[in-house]
Structure formats: C-alpha cells, structure tokens
Amino acid sequence: MDKKKIVLAEDNSTLSLLLKFRLEKEGFELLMAVDGKEAIELIENHNPDLVLTDIMMPFFSGLEVISHMRNKLEVDTPVIVFSSAGQEEMVLKAFNLGANDFMGKPFSPNELVIRVKRLLS
Amino acid sequence: MMYYQYIIDYYNEFPFLVRLIWIISGILFSIIVLLTIYLKLVRSFLRRKDKEIAKFKDDYEASLIEYLYSGNEQEELSEVQKSIILKLKEEVPFKSKRKIIISILYNLMNEVSGEMSDSIKILYYETGLIDYAISRLSNKNWYIIAKGIGELTRFKIDETHDKVAKFINHPRSEVRKGTQLYLVNMFRFEGLKFLNTLSAPLSEWHQVQLLETLQKFDDQQICDIKPWLKSTNDTVVSFAIKLAQIYNQFEVKDVLIELLSHKAKEIRVSVIEVLTHLYGVEAKDMLKANFNELSLDEQISFFALLEKLVIPTDEPFVEKHLFHKNFEIQLLALNILKSINIDKYMGLTNLPKDEKSPAMLKLVNTI
C-alpha cells in the first residue's frame, strides 16, 4: 500500500525533524520544506495528501501557500496550519482561504498525529 | 637594476609635495591590500565556523529527537536517554557548543507542549546546563546576570526563586525587568509579591509587559492588591490601579477613593478613570464637592465619570459647568445634559448669542 504523502512547511528545523520522525513512525511519507517557496514547489511536484504549514515563514507565508493551493492549483488537499500566540487573526484568514484545521504553538505532536489521521481518514 | 635606478632618480626629481602624495598613496594602497587579505581571512574563518555550527546543530538536533522519542513509561530516563545525556554533558563545558544546545532546546521548548516539554526540561537539568545559568547569577557584570535570569525564565526553572528574587531592586533596570518577568512567569499572581518590596520605579513598558504575561495564564484568580495601592512607590500604585481596572477589583473601591487625595496628579486622574470603570458612585459626591480644587485633567476625568454614572439630581451641577472654560468639559456637560434632560438641552439653542460659546453652539446643532 502506498504511503500517504504529507508536505511539512516549517522553518524551525528542530520542530520539523521532530514531526518528521513522529509522522514517519505512523507510516506517512514526509516531504520537508523550510519556507513557503519550497512548500509550493513540493505541492506542485508531488501532489501530497495533506499539507502542514506554519503561518510565518520566509519568502511565502503559510497564508500564501494556502491561497496558491486553493486559487491557483485549485486543489482541495487538507491543510493544517500552525500558529503562535497573537496570530489569531492570521488563523481566521487561513480558514477563510481554505485551511481545514489549526494548531496553536506550543502543541503536542501526539495531538497532531490524531488530527492528521482524522483528516486523512 | 638600471631600470629601478632610473625610477628612483625620476622620483627624486619630483617636487616635495608630489613625493609626499606618492608616499601617502603607497601607504594607503598597502593598507587596502592588508585589509583585503584580513577580510578574506576573517570571512573564511567565519564560514568555517558557520559550517562547524551547522554540523553540530544537525548532530545535536538528531540526538535531541532520539532522546525525546526513546523514553519509556517504566523509568524516568531510559538507557538510550542516559547515554545521550552523557554525550551532551561532555559538550556543555564549551561555551560555543553550550550556546547552540541552549538555542535548540529553547526553540523546541517554545513549540511543543506536554510530556515533550517536560522531557526537554529534564535534559536541561541532567546535562548541567542549569548550573551554568545559575552561576551567571553570581557574575559581577549586570548583563550576564540578566542573561542568566532570562534563560531560567525561558526554561521555566522555578527552584531558583530565592536566587533570582534578590535582584528585584538591582540598580540596572534590565536586571530588574528580567527578575520581575521571571517571578510573574513562574509564580503568576503570587509572583507579583515583589511589588511589596520594590523601591525602584516600575516603568510603563515594564508594567505593560507584566500585564501581558499575566493575561497569558488560564487561571485569572488575582491576589489582594490593596497593599500595592497603598505603596509608597508611585509606580507600584499606578500598576495596582491598572490591575484593579483589568481584573474588575470592585472590592478595592474604598482604597481607590482614598487615592483621590494622592499627591501625584497622574494617580488621581487614573483613579477617577478606574472608578468610572468600576461604577464608583461613592466617589461622585466627594469629587463634586472639591471640583474647583481639582486640576483640569481631573475635572475632565470626573466629567467622563459623571457621563457614565449620572442621575437626575446631578443636573444643577452639570448645568453650572455648561460654559466651562474647557471645551472638552463643555462637550461632556452637554452630552450629560442631553441624557438627563433633553428639553433643557434643546432649549440651549435659543439662548442669546452672547450667553453661549459659538463652538458649543455649533456642536449642539451637530449632536
């Protein structure tokens, strides 16, 4: 059975590595991006089953990634956004653009796995 | 050889000024060459250092992830975790490596919660990083102390309360601020007890930061703020007034009313504003009786209070100040009159021109 592909766009390398390790353990294939630009390239080239993206990232923000997916690529791949304290308005914008779920930092990787599984089921 | 001799002779024939310029040019050229070489060396050194840092960061990140995922429920630390701790312990004494380890730990601590955050904290203890942070508190340089306090705050180390709390009246505001934030971050409202002994001023910016920190917590059960309202430190009183407003401290209304006779005008004005927020009707008669002794700012604040807490019996007082010399008070008085006696308010437009302020009249027509 093919592994489900997940694009993870996060500029904090330690957190990326931590989530990669955790999600790979759950049987997913992780495609890593350190900024919004790389995330868009990965989404265009690999057609993932799910996208996990931070809101604040270099080059393109998480909002721009979602906007690109929904308006330019016109794909309805589920998106989970990560937000920090004080980014509540950004989260609302992300939902308006088509995000499916969000997790406020700091978050528990175990909870993320549950949400990922729920969206992919 | 002849050629060089020819150049030297040619140079010697120049006037003194031209020779001087040649000498200066030569010196400057040499300096530029030397600086270019130096710059190249510095750049290559920095690049090498960056590579080393990146390599160490990668190695360390991998170790950290392995540490976080190799725990088990039977024991506090598994064998794998213990071996990783031992490995890191060897790196910690080196300042540059310690700095990288701390930055990685802190970056992750901010992003994950629950068990993982606790595991990171255990790692911070077990590798001895905490001892370096504590030793910073004994340093003679204030900025090292401030960094130490900042680190203990970031890693949520509450055991060092006594060691940190002694800096609450430190001569440097940076250290004081760090100490205050440490206490509030660790002990929430209980941490505010430093206000009892604070003799140094608490700047507006520090106050805002403390309030912002307090609002992050789920438990918003505030402690008794009365002692701070009675503090001899005016900035503490000012901060306590803000707490009274934000946390709706109706039970301190009596103390707030006493503060209406505080020596500092800013505090008296703030108190009127908070009493407005807390529906301090008890203060109204007192302020009305002393209205003429109040400063202009207090008078304006009082009219703002009256606008919210007015009752029909206040009408004569309001009417008396309809033509106050201050336009803001005139405006507030008009608004109040409009709310309690619309007929009288409408009748104001029929006054002879010499009895009314043109600005007020213009406003009446637009309200």
HADDOCK unambig.tbl for C-alpha pairs under 7 A between the chains (distance, minus, plus):
assign (segid A and resid 14 and name CA) (segid B and resid 61 and name CA) 5.90 0.50 0.50
assign (segid A and resid 14 and name CA) (segid B and resid 104 and name CA) 6.97 0.50 0.50
assign (segid A and resid 14 and name CA) (segid B and resid 108 and name CA) 6.40 0.50 0.50
assign (segid A and resid 15 and name CA) (segid B and resid 108 and name CA) 6.07 0.50 0.50
assign (segid A and resid 18 and name CA) (segid B and resid 65 and name CA) 5.78 0.50 0.50
assign (segid A and resid 105 and name CA) (segid B and resid 111 and name CA) 5.23 0.50 0.50
assign (segid A and resid 105 and name CA) (segid B and resid 112 and name CA) 6.71 0.50 0.50
assign (segid A and resid 106 and name CA) (segid B and resid 110 and name CA) 5.81 0.50 0.50
assign (segid A and resid 106 and name CA) (segid B and resid 111 and name CA) 4.11 0.50 0.50
assign (segid A and resid 106 and name CA) (segid B and resid 112 and name CA) 4.37 0.50 0.50
assign (segid A and resid 106 and name CA) (segid B and resid 113 and name CA) 5.20 0.50 0.50
assign (segid A and resid 107 and name CA) (segid B and resid 111 and name CA) 6.35 0.50 0.50
assign (segid A and resid 107 and name CA) (segid B and resid 112 and name CA) 4.75 0.50 0.50
assign (segid A and resid 107 and name CA) (segid B and resid 113 and name CA) 5.06 0.50 0.50
assign (segid A and resid 108 and name CA) (segid B and resid 112 and name CA) 5.55 0.50 0.50
assign (segid A and resid 108 and name CA) (segid B and resid 113 and name CA) 5.15 0.50 0.50
assign (segid A and resid 108 and name CA) (segid B and resid 114 and name CA) 6.25 0.50 0.50
